[in-house]
Amino acid sequence: MKKFTSVEEAFEWWLANIYQTLPADTKEGRYRNAWRDCTFKKGISPKRMKEILSDFGDIDEKTTITFKLR
């Protein structure tokens, strides 16, 4: 199990480690578009990142907010 501090970090890991190993016919369509959008800084939403990541594994996202009254 890999742990990341953000969806963006997890997606960058996916691009470097999973996307590169996919067969050429699998890289067609939405995976290639997501790679281009992320690589060339065209913008990709966290929702879209999570949808792609969920195609390859289970995602458990937790948000922790701490507020300390002054």
Secondary structure, 3 states (H helix, E strand, C coil): CCCCCCHHHHHHHHHHHCHHHCCCCCCCCHHHHHHHHHHCCCCCCHHHHHHHHHCCCCCCCCCCCCCCCC
